[in-house]
Amino acid sequence: MEFKNTKSIFTQIGDDVKDKIMEGEYAEEGKIPSTRELAGIVGVNPNTTIKAYAVLQQEGIIYTQRGKGYFVSQGAKATIVKNKQAEFLNEVLPETVDHALKLGITFDELQNYLKDLYHEKK
């Protein structure tokens, strides 16, 4: 895993776990790698993955079964999608509009570009 300087490593690990849940790689009620396994996979200290998992547990995304490991919570995918949608609409999109305005991109230009991009990605 390649880390960026914009967020803490444990946050990026948590985001990666969330992405894997959204993409179906980690199924709801399914087991996920232990903190040690994940630390080995991504190349970090196990304490970093422990911290990432603790945050995910607080958010209700994962849970632990004593002696068995960590599992994805029921409804985790819907929770993640809802939170990411809110983040996009409340943070990413307004920032994008600000950039467009600063660059002199009109609403119509932006709308046409987004329409083309949306259909291209679909």
N, C-alpha and C positions, 0 to 999 in steps of 0.2 A: 504494500500500500504506500502510495506517495502522499506525504503530508504537506499541507500548505501552512504558511505563517499567519494566516488570517484568523485561525481558530486554534484552541488548545487541541492537543493530540487526542485526549480522551473524548472530547466533543466530536472530533472527526471520526473516531472509531464508533461512537454511538450513532452518528449519522449514517455510517456505512452499514451498521446492523439494521437500522431502520430501512435503508434502501433495499437491503436483501429481503426484508419482510415484505415490503411493498411489491417487489419483483417476484415474490413467491419462492425464493430460494430457501427461506426459512418459513415454514408453515406454522400457522397458529396451532398452539398446543404441541408443536414439535420441539425437539431438543435442539439447542444451539451449542456451538463449541464452548468448552470450559474457558475460564479466564486464562489459564495457562496455555491451552491449545491456541486460542486466538492471539495471545501475545507472541507465540512462536510464528504464527502465520503472518502477522503484520510486522514483526520485528521490533517489539517494544518490551519494556519491563512489565511483568505481570501486574504490578500495582496500578499501572495505567489502565489496563483492561478491567481491573477490579473497580476502579473509579467510574469507568464508562458504564459498566453493568449496574453499578449502584444508582447512577442517574436514570438509566433505563427502567430500573425497578421502581424508582420514585415516580416516574411518569406512567407507570402501569403497563409498560410495553413488554416487559419480561418478568418472570417470577422464578424463584428457586424452589426445588424440592430437595429437602435435606438428604444428602447421600446419593442423589440422582443427577443433579446438575441444574442447568438453566433451561427454561422453556419460554416460548413465545406465548404471551397472554391471548386469550380469546378476545377478539375485537381490536387487537393491536393494529392491524392494517388500516381499519377505518379511522382509528384515532390518529395514526400517523398521517394519512391522507388529509384529514380535516385540518390538522395543525400545519401541514405544509401548504395547503391551499390558503389558509389565513396568512401565513408568512409571506407567500407570494403576493397576495392581493394587498396586504397592508405595508409591506416593506419593499419587495423587489419591483413591483409594478410602478409605484409612485417614484422610485428612484430612476427607473427607466424613462418615465415621462419627463422627469426633471432634466435628464440628459438630452432627450430629444428636443426639448424646448431650448436648452442652451445651445444646441447645434443648429437650431433653426429648422428642424424637421417639422413639417406641418402635421396636423391631425390626420388629414387625408393621406399623406405620404406614409405615415406610421401605420394607419389602418390598412392600407393596401399591402404594405410589406408584411404586416402581421398575418393578414389573410393568406397571402401566398405562402409564407413560412408555415403557417398552421396546416394548410392543405398538403404541403410538401412532406411534413413530418407524420401526418396521419396515415 
